[in-house]
Amino acid sequence: MTPAQSANDANAAVCAGAGDPEVELAVREVSDNNLQPGKPPVVLLHGARVPGIASFDLPAEGGSLAADLVRAGHRVFIMDARGYGGSSRDGQDGSQDGQPLARSDAVVRDIAAVVEVVLARTGVSKVALLGWATGGHWAGMYSSQNSDEVSHLVIYNSLYGTHSGHKTLGPGSDMANPNSPGQFNVERFGAYRLNTAASLLPSWDRSIPVEDKAAWRDPRVAEAYQAAAVASDPTSISRNPPSFRAPSGAMADSFELAAGRKLWDAASITSHVLVIRSENDFWSRPEDVTTLAQDLRQAASVRTVTISDATHFVHLDRPERGRSRLLAEVTRTLAQPANVKAVR
């Protein structure tokens, strides 16, 4: 029995709220009978390219962070932001040309809609948020505006935006406009991008510090990750090779963050916060961790953790390669006492 199958999965679609009545968001609940009183429900937020289920609930041993958190006693909700996975894909049916879709302010509205539904379904007053890479940026931005609804916040391998300089994401990188290096290359990235299964592994491979990648990452997890990402887009098989769509707004905002342009301020966050970074991460920088921790002046608690030798994908790597450490740190933070009272 695989981790994803060991829990009860229930898919639901929720509307993105009064401000976006035309947007529907895909949410998967993962739970079982091991729910423990007082433990907050957890909303998982994917990153810039691969949607929620492919990121957090793969049908392979060691491929479901969601199932691991369920075993720890939580109800878990995996959401797809607009433009990803099973959520509405406005603007992705035609040409890729255009302004980047799904910028951070829109995704924050998506999180608000999902949190509202989760609170209603679970009958508690606050949720925990865990975001990977751009998902951590989105979760932090939402929490900075809605701290009273967040009990615990885990920001994992994410940019914060107060430090300028990034060799692959910022000004002067391949993401920059060649005619204006301080600006994002909208012409290249367009409104959305197409991604093949093969495109998902090179950055992962490069960050694994051993020649035998299978010694670090279970090939079955990698294959499940590729398959789920491609399957997340119903139009993928219409292209050769099959490819899934992902909006470019996350890349545009990441360029801004990598350039040192702060898109949100952590000073207003009052939840328990874990800022966790993999030593070999290619996305976040050490300065993102230290500056974010300094700004979390009102947080109930703050811990920063760097996992030695770990990759950007540590939650999908083998247990001894950092995955077990990540899970231990996350569950430790989620166990911090918080006022998550029942409201019904």
C-alpha positions, 0 to 999 in steps of 0.5 A, a space after each residue: 500500500 503506497 502512502 497516498 493510498 493509505 489515507 482517504 482522498 477527497 477531491 473538492 472544487 471551491 470558488 475563489 471568492 467574490 472578487 473572482 467568481 469565475 475562478 474554481 480551485 482544485 483542492 484534495 483533502 488527505 486524511 484518515 482516522 488518526 486525527 489528533 485533537 488540537 492539531 491544526 489542518 495543514 494547507 500545502 502550497 506548490 511552487 512555480 511549475 508543478 501543481 499540488 498533487 504532483 508535488 505532495 501526494 505521489 503514489 510511490 513510497 517516500 513521495 507523499 508529504 501529505 500522507 506523512 502529515 496525516 500519519 502525524 495526526 493532521 487533516 491535509 489539504 493540497 491546493 492548486 493555485 489558479 492556472 495550475 493542475 485542476 484549477 481554472 486556466 483562464 488565458 491558457 487556451 491560446 497563444 502563450 504571448 502576453 503578460 505573465 498569468 497568476 501573479 502573487 496578489 491573485 494567488 493570495 486571493 486563492 489561498 484566502 478562498 481555500 482557507 475559508 473552506 478549510 476552516 468551515 470544513 474542519 470547524 477550527 479557527 486557524 490553519 497551518 500553511 506549508 509552502 515549497 519555493 514560490 509556494 512559501 512566498 505565497 504562504 508568507 504573503 498571505 500570512 502577512 495579510 491574514 495572520 489571525 487565520 494562520 497558526 503555523 507557517 512553514 516556508 521551505 526553500 523560498 525567496 524573500 526579496 530583501 537581497 539583490 543577486 541571483 545567478 539564475 533568477 535575477 537581473 543579468 540571468 537568463 530570466 532578464 530582458 537582454 535589452 534591459 537586464 533589470 527587467 523580467 523577460 516577458 517576451 521569453 516567458 509569456 503568459 504561460 510556459 510548456 513543460 515536458 517530463 524531461 525538463 523536470 529532472 536536470 536541476 534536481 540532478 545537478 543539485 544531487 552531490 553524488 554521481 549515482 542519482 538513484 542513491 539519493 533519489 528513488 527512481 520510482 519517486 522521480 518517475 511518479 513526479 514526472 508522470 503526475 506533473 504531465 497528467 495534471 494538464 488534460 491538454 498535455 497529450 495534445 502536444 508532442 512530446 506531452 507537456 503541461 502548462 504553468 503560468 509565468 506569474 510565479 517566475 516574474 515575481 521570483 525575478 522581482 524577489 531575486 532582484 531584492 524587491 520586497 513584495 511582502 513584509 513578515 513583520 505582521 506575522 504572529 504564527 509559529 514559523 519554521 524557515 527551512 532551507 536545503 544547503 544545495 538549494 538553487 532557488 532560495 539563498 542564505 540571505 532569504 533565511 536570515 533576513 526573513 527571520 529578522 523580520 519575524 518580530 511578532 511571530 509566536 516562535 521562529 526557527 531556522 533550519 538548514 539541511 546539510 547537502 540537501 536538494 531543492 526537492 528534499 521532501 522527495 529525496 530518500 529519507 537519509 538524504 534529508 527527507 526524514 530531517 525535513 519531516 521531523 522539523 515540520 512536525 516539531 513546528 506543527 506541534 507547537 501549542 497554538 490557539 486553534 480552537 473549535 468554532 462549532 
